[in-house]
Amino acid sequence: MNKISPSVMCIDMLDLENQLTALDQAGIDLYHIDIMDGHYVPNYALSTYTMQDIARVSKTPMDVHLMVTNPEQYIEAFAKAGAAIITPHLETLVHPIRVLKQIRSLGKKAGIAVNPATDIAPLAYMTDFLDLVCVMTVDPGFAGQTLIPSTIRKITDIRKMFEAAGKPIDIMVDGQVKEETAPTLVAAGANVLVLGSSGLFKYKPEEYRRVVEHYKNL
């Protein structure tokens, strides 16, 4: 069964508490917290304050996607804010294994995100330190983009790499995960689906349970 992680940046913030209640009742597994610094990606999104607000009304774990320059400077702060999984971008790290160890030392699961054009070969050296890889199927920074087809093969190649290493590492997919694309992404090897405006939030809250169950059971 797949895990479902709604993208909090796509939630109507004026209705946040009601939306969180509906999502929790729908049986989601995680909340996807996009952190953007306006430098690594040309946009800004969310913060530790958003996480604290979520934690006041929900016990659902949060996975933090760090789209920032020098992510190692922020890992401790997001760990303290309640992150269950912390995922910096491979492209921002000089010493990725050191950073993965840092995340795990704080009692959190360690992830790595890779952009559509990023070579996945370095991941083979990190399998002992990884809990999750987030494959971006669009360039990071903005919702509503078009899925880049070559990222589907990337998911397959990563899954084969992890299976060869005997590692049950989660593969999260982020970007244009919707009814038309999700079956292909799951077939390729993804098992954690980030759902945003096109995959989940176009529906009414009373429909969330049906939609979440659909994606879980692909």
C-alpha positions as CSV (number, residue, x, y, z in Angstrom):
1,M,0.0,0.0,0.0
2,N,1.3,3.5,-0.9
3,K,1.9,6.3,1.6
4,I,0.2,9.6,1.0
5,S,1.7,13.0,1.8
6,P,-0.4,16.0,1.0
7,S,1.6,19.1,0.1
8,V,0.8,21.7,2.8
9,M,1.8,24.6,0.5
10,C,-1.2,23.8,-1.6
11,I,-3.7,23.9,1.3
12,D,-6.0,26.9,1.7
13,M,-4.2,28.6,4.7
14,L,-7.4,30.5,5.6
15,D,-9.0,27.1,6.2
16,L,-6.0,25.2,7.5
17,E,-7.4,23.6,10.7
18,N,-10.5,22.3,8.9
19,Q,-8.4,21.0,6.0
20,L,-6.1,19.2,8.4
21,T,-9.0,17.6,10.2
22,A,-10.4,16.4,6.9
23,L,-7.0,15.0,5.7
24,D,-6.4,13.2,9.0
25,Q,-9.8,11.6,8.8
26,A,-9.1,10.6,5.3
27,G,-6.1,8.5,6.6
28,I,-3.1,10.3,5.2
29,D,0.4,9.2,6.3
30,L,2.4,12.4,6.3
31,Y,2.3,16.1,5.7
32,H,4.7,17.3,3.1
33,I,6.3,20.6,4.3
34,D,8.1,22.5,1.5
35,I,10.7,24.9,2.7
36,M,12.0,27.4,0.1
37,D,14.5,30.1,0.7
38,G,14.2,32.3,-2.4
39,H,17.8,31.4,-3.3
40,Y,18.0,27.7,-4.2
41,V,14.6,28.0,-5.7
42,P,13.0,31.3,-6.8
43,N,10.1,31.1,-4.4
44,Y,9.3,31.1,-0.6
45,A,7.2,28.6,1.2
46,L,6.4,27.6,4.8
47,S,8.5,27.6,7.9
48,T,8.9,26.1,11.4
49,Y,6.0,28.3,12.5
50,T,3.7,26.4,10.0
51,M,4.8,23.1,11.5
52,Q,4.1,24.3,15.0
53,D,0.6,25.3,13.9
54,I,0.0,21.9,12.3
55,A,1.3,20.1,15.4
56,R,-1.2,21.9,17.6
57,V,-4.1,20.2,15.8
58,S,-2.7,17.0,14.2
59,K,-0.5,14.1,15.3
60,T,0.3,13.1,11.7
61,P,4.1,13.0,11.1
62,M,5.6,15.7,8.9
63,D,8.2,15.2,6.2
64,V,10.3,18.3,5.5
65,H,11.6,19.0,2.0
66,L,14.5,21.5,2.3
67,M,14.7,23.4,-1.0
68,V,17.4,25.7,0.5
69,T,21.0,26.5,0.1
70,N,23.2,25.3,3.0
71,P,20.5,23.0,4.4
72,E,22.8,21.6,7.1
73,Q,22.4,25.0,8.9
74,Y,18.6,24.4,9.3
75,I,18.3,20.7,10.1
76,E,18.4,21.0,13.8
77,A,15.7,23.7,13.8
78,F,13.4,21.6,11.7
79,A,14.1,18.6,13.9
80,K,13.1,20.6,16.9
81,A,9.9,21.8,15.1
82,G,8.7,18.2,14.8
83,A,9.9,16.8,11.5
84,A,9.8,13.1,11.3
85,I,11.7,13.0,8.0
86,I,14.1,15.6,6.8
87,T,15.0,15.7,3.1
88,P,17.6,18.1,1.7
89,H,18.5,18.3,-2.0
90,L,21.5,16.3,-3.2
91,E,22.5,19.3,-5.4
92,T,23.0,21.5,-2.3
93,L,25.3,19.1,-0.4
94,V,29.1,18.9,-0.5
95,H,29.2,16.0,2.0
96,P,25.8,14.3,1.7
97,I,26.6,11.3,3.9
98,R,27.7,13.6,6.7
99,V,24.4,15.4,6.5
100,L,22.4,12.1,6.5
101,K,24.2,11.1,9.6
102,Q,23.4,14.4,11.2
103,I,19.7,14.0,10.5
104,R,19.7,10.4,12.0
105,S,21.7,11.6,15.0
106,L,18.7,13.8,15.9
107,G,16.4,10.8,15.8
108,K,14.8,11.6,12.4
109,K,14.6,9.7,9.2
110,A,17.0,10.9,6.5
111,G,16.0,11.6,3.0
112,I,17.6,13.0,-0.2
113,A,15.8,14.8,-3.0
114,V,17.0,14.8,-6.6
115,N,16.0,17.1,-9.4
116,P,14.9,15.9,-12.8
117,A,18.4,16.4,-14.4
118,T,20.4,15.1,-11.4
119,D,22.6,12.0,-11.9
120,I,21.4,9.3,-9.4
121,A,24.7,7.4,-9.4
122,P,25.9,9.0,-6.0
123,L,22.9,7.4,-4.3
124,A,24.5,4.0,-4.6
125,Y,27.1,5.2,-2.0
126,M,24.4,6.4,0.5
127,T,22.1,3.4,0.8
128,D,23.3,2.6,4.4
129,F,22.3,6.1,5.5
130,L,19.1,6.7,3.6
131,D,15.4,6.1,4.6
132,L,13.8,7.9,1.6
133,V,14.6,9.4,-1.7
134,C,12.4,12.1,-3.1
135,V,12.3,12.2,-6.9
136,M,11.3,15.5,-8.3
137,T,9.3,15.0,-11.5
138,V,9.3,18.8,-12.1
139,D,11.9,21.4,-11.4
140,P,11.4,22.5,-7.8
141,G,9.8,25.7,-6.7
142,F,6.4,26.0,-8.1
143,A,3.2,24.0,-8.2
144,G,1.3,23.3,-11.4
145,Q,4.1,22.4,-13.8
146,T,4.2,19.6,-16.4
147,L,5.7,16.2,-15.4
148,I,9.1,15.6,-17.1
149,P,8.7,12.1,-18.7
150,S,12.4,11.0,-18.2
151,T,11.9,11.1,-14.4
152,I,9.8,7.9,-14.7
153,R,12.8,6.0,-15.8
154,K,14.8,7.5,-13.0
155,I,12.3,6.1,-10.5
156,T,12.7,2.7,-12.0
157,D,16.5,2.9,-11.9
158,I,16.5,4.0,-8.3
159,R,14.2,1.2,-7.3
160,K,16.5,-1.4,-9.0
161,M,19.5,0.1,-7.3
162,F,17.9,-0.2,-3.8
163,E,16.6,-3.7,-4.5
164,A,20.1,-4.8,-5.6
165,A,21.5,-3.4,-2.4
166,G,18.8,-5.1,-0.4
167,K,17.5,-1.8,1.1
168,P,13.8,-1.2,1.7
169,I,14.2,2.6,1.1
170,D,11.0,4.6,0.3
171,I,10.8,6.4,-3.0
172,M,8.7,9.5,-2.8
173,V,7.6,11.2,-6.0
174,D,6.8,15.0,-6.0
175,G,5.3,17.0,-8.8
176,Q,2.2,16.5,-10.9
177,V,1.1,13.4,-9.1
178,K,-2.5,13.0,-10.2
179,E,-5.0,10.4,-11.5
180,E,-3.4,10.4,-15.0
181,T,0.2,10.0,-13.8
182,A,0.1,8.2,-10.5
183,P,-0.4,4.6,-11.8
184,T,2.7,5.0,-14.0
185,L,4.8,6.4,-11.1
186,V,3.8,3.6,-8.8
187,A,4.5,1.0,-11.4
188,A,7.9,2.5,-11.9
189,G,8.7,2.0,-8.2
190,A,7.4,5.0,-6.2
191,N,5.6,4.2,-2.9
192,V,5.2,7.7,-1.3
193,L,3.0,10.1,-3.2
194,V,3.1,13.9,-2.6
195,L,-0.4,15.1,-3.6
196,G,-1.0,18.8,-4.4
197,S,-3.4,21.0,-6.3
198,S,-3.9,18.7,-9.2
199,G,-4.0,15.4,-7.3
200,L,-6.0,16.2,-4.2
201,F,-6.9,19.8,-3.5
202,K,-9.1,20.2,-6.5
203,Y,-11.6,18.0,-4.6
204,K,-13.9,19.0,-1.7
205,P,-12.8,18.0,1.8
206,E,-15.7,15.5,2.0
207,E,-14.1,13.7,-1.0
208,Y,-10.6,13.4,0.5
209,R,-11.1,9.9,2.0
210,R,-12.2,8.4,-1.4
211,V,-9.3,10.1,-3.2
212,V,-6.7,9.1,-0.6
213,E,-7.8,5.5,-0.6
214,H,-7.6,5.5,-4.4
215,Y,-4.0,6.6,-4.4
216,K,-3.1,4.3,-1.5
217,N,-4.4,1.2,-3.3
218,L,-2.8,1.8,-6.7
